[in-house]
């Protein structure tokens, strides 16, 4: 199966991320949680959802959300190899994030129609990704790699690249990140606390996510 096997209208990911500003990064252990979780986040105004490929339930969760929550825009994260892109596309994912990249992963992404946001941590990686045609990047792990100071430093020599930082972000610092001219959105697990997910407290997640959204 090729990445092009299942087609939907390609997304303008930069424009979409500028609209939502916060991307929940979700580790879903039980596929049955996917739909109520997605409904809670979409109701709070966070409709772009990244499901990490860290669990056996991840792709089933993508399929369920794609099928039952039409207002959600669901994609995958923790994409590590070309096969992950193929599996994501087949499951109905609309986009894919990676924590980093390899030449093979970038080549596979260029050959498909699934919007792909590769992860970078250093100027060399930013330059490499840009040279391969990727100008919307995931800055990861953001806080550990210099955070806002690093983003400000990147702005001067590489002003035409945009970032979605993840790693160490939360309500305490998201607005400062979003104020940077080269940041289009931020991501993290903070909109859906793990304890609330484990307990199935969907109303609590909706309220918490809505409060985050109201701060923008």
PyMOL commands that set and color helices and strands:
alter all, ss='L'
color gray80, all
select helices_A, chain A and resi 3-5+13-20+33-43+58-68+82-91+103-110+123-131+143-145+147-157+174-178+189-191+194-199+202-214
alter helices_A, ss='H'
color red, helices_A
select strands_A, chain A and resi 22-26+48-52+73-77+95-97+115-117+119-120+136-139+162-166+183-188
alter strands_A, ss='S'
color yellow, strands_A
deselect
rebuild
show_as cartoon
